[in-house]
Amino acid sequence: MIETDNLCLKKKVPEISKLNLHIENGESYVLLSSADRAVDHFVDIFSGVEQRYTGSVKIDNVDMAIDPEECRKRLIYLSSRSQWPPEMKAGHIISFFKKWAAASNRDHGMSDDELEELYIKLNLDAILKKKISELENVAWRRIIFSLARLKRSGNYIFHDFCKGMPLDFNLEFKKSLSLMKKSGCSILYLSDDVFLAPEIGDRIGFMKKGKLLLELKASKMKKMELKELYFQFLAEK
């Protein structure tokens, strides 16, 4: 479960103001915002980097301000932006994920059989010695998503993870989200893609200048004019 209660972050521009989110286990929530800096601040709060906020942030009822380390263990963040040095070899990252999964979830960590299955599925032998900068973007996202899921976290935050990806990747991602929700995961997807939002979210929130202005169920949003919603809430003026 992912929650924010009256979350406020005072910056020059933009600021996060009285943001209330409650994402249940087994639910996917898309938070739409065109202001990258506001989203970056939001991610910094969840990662524990930014601590100058008021209100509360909780992961599975664990308060970020009280126990940030435990919150980070319960949460996985994946972004369209590279989180790894481009010169690092893919094999080193894969080894890191294996150790990370085992350390954070010793009873249900990544087994050798699961890793072997992943090696075959993603043809990892062919890329282990390649630098991350040498890999195709879509292939690298498939790898880190598959590895992250083996950690068996109950909470995920994605930042534009489907941005620029081909249709087959997006279809795979939607199927994976459906399975993750069935297993009880809470999912927060940060984006400005008003067209993707009702396809992957159960609920969709529109944030502008740090304020949550509108919240819709996906079933209702699909019946609305999405371009009008974009220009009303997301287009920069």
Stockholm file with secondary structure:
# STOCKHOLM 1.0

chainA/1-237         MIETDNLCLKKKVPEISKLNLHIENGESYVLLSSADRAVDHFVDIFSGVEQRYTGSVKIDNVDMAIDPEECRKRLIYLSSRSQWPPEMKAGHIISFFKKWAAASNRDHGMSDDELEELYIKLNLDAILKKKISELENVAWRRIIFSLARLKRSGNYIFHDFCKGMPLDFNLEFKKSLSLMKKSGCSILYLSDDVFLAPEIGDRIGFMKKGKLLLELKASKMKKMELKELYFQFLAEK
#=GR chainA/1-237 SS CEEEEEEEECCSSSCEEEEEEEECTTCEEEEECSCHHHHHHHHHHHHTSCCCCEEEEEETTEETTTCHHHHHHTCEEEESSCCSCTTSBHHHHHHHHHHHHHHHCTTSCCCHHHHHHHHHHHTGGGTTTSBGGGSCHHHHHHHHHHHHHTTCCSEEEEESTTTTCCHHHHHHHHHHHHHHHHTTCEEEEEESCTTTHHHHCSEEEEEETTEEEEEEEHHHHTTSCHHHHHHHHTSCC
#=GC SS_cons         CEEEEEEEECCSSSCEEEEEEEECTTCEEEEECSCHHHHHHHHHHHHTSCCCCEEEEEETTEETTTCHHHHHHTCEEEESSCCSCTTSBHHHHHHHHHHHHHHHCTTSCCCHHHHHHHHHHHTGGGTTTSBGGGSCHHHHHHHHHHHHHTTCCSEEEEESTTTTCCHHHHHHHHHHHHHHHHTTCEEEEEESCTTTHHHHCSEEEEEETTEEEEEEEHHHHTTSCHHHHHHHHTSCC
//
